[in-house]
Amino acid sequence: MKAIRVHQFGGPEVMKLEEVPDPQPGPVQVVVRIHAAGVNPVDAYIRTGTYASKPNLPYTPGTDAGGVVAAVGAGVKRVKKGDRVYTTGSSTGTYAEQALCNETQLQPLPDNVTFEQGAAMGVAYGTAYRGLFQRAEAKPAETVLVHGASGGVGTAAVQLARAAGMTVIGTAGSEDGMKLVKEQGAHHALNHSVEGYLDELMKLTDGRGVDVIVELLANKNLAKDLSVLAKKGRVAVIGSRGSIEINPRDAMSREADIRGVTLMNTSEQEYRAMHAALVAGLENATLRPVVGQKIPLAEAARAHAEIMKHSGAHGKIVLIP
Ligand code: NAP
């Protein structure tokens, strides 16, 4: 089969399409025929070799994909050949025609959801769910700001919060992005590249502020976030690309919490709850992953250059083998 291989850490150009042996399932393993692989910023961080966890070289990048079960080991119980699935990880990497997975890394992909949408699920929806519910403990009737709502995680957070009965305010950096955010169910969209946009937010909440902030670029926004939180508000820090100075008094006076989010810290029990909720959301169509660019697998380098622009207004990038 064909797969992207990385033999040395570095820029996008270190990813090369190569011929590798087809994977064979062990007793509790599953081979998935990949129809679309999701591209996430973390794939690019890992490829540079500077990320906290480093794979052994050579390796195939990618954790997310939508596909069909091609073969199962004798001890596999949860899936069978021919099942449509989305992946939340694999042993061999998903930037490939096939991937070897444990059955616990597979979730059913309902018939109303495309493989490309399945490839947009694992990291983006998992992180949005963890940030909103498992870390920020967002509840129906609360008001949520999704700060960076036009990207993979942000669109997922908007859909999840809206479906759970929250008032949702989302930001984007362009008119197109704001339109996209509204289409995902946000009650209001603001432009984070326009000065004074958070004054607008205070007006929308009658001066009270928001209960929860899902923050996608904390190094730019955390100080401002603390100033627009309601009393007992929580900021879920999902994305940050540097450091920032904050005024601790803003947190003190509100008894506010800053809560870090790392998808990889999800426990087994939390993982089961997360994906039960996400699959139900796909089935009832409250979750509708937005797919933007479909790029041939051979052009994975171009996909990584795109993902690092940190502009999400055009939907999820997926690779097609
Ligand atoms: P993405 O699809 O590239 O989206 C990036 C988002 O950031 C877009 O909505 C973009 O909006 C927004 N943005 C740009 N400038 C901003 C600003 N000044 N303020 C607020 N938002 C701004 O990326 P993604 O997959 O959603 O990931 C987003 C971040 O979360 C990345 O840093 C990623 O590494 C991180 N992440 C963390 C975890 C975790 O476990 N903690 C898991 C997944 C992702 P416009 O393009 O409209 O300006």
Residues whose N, C-alpha, C, O or C-beta is under 5 A from the ligand:
A	BS01	NAP	P41 V42 V123 T127 H147 G148 A149 S150 G151 G152 V153 G154 A172 G173 S174 G177 H192 L216 L217 K220 V237 I238 G239 S240 V261 T262 L263 M264 I307 H310 S311 G312 A313
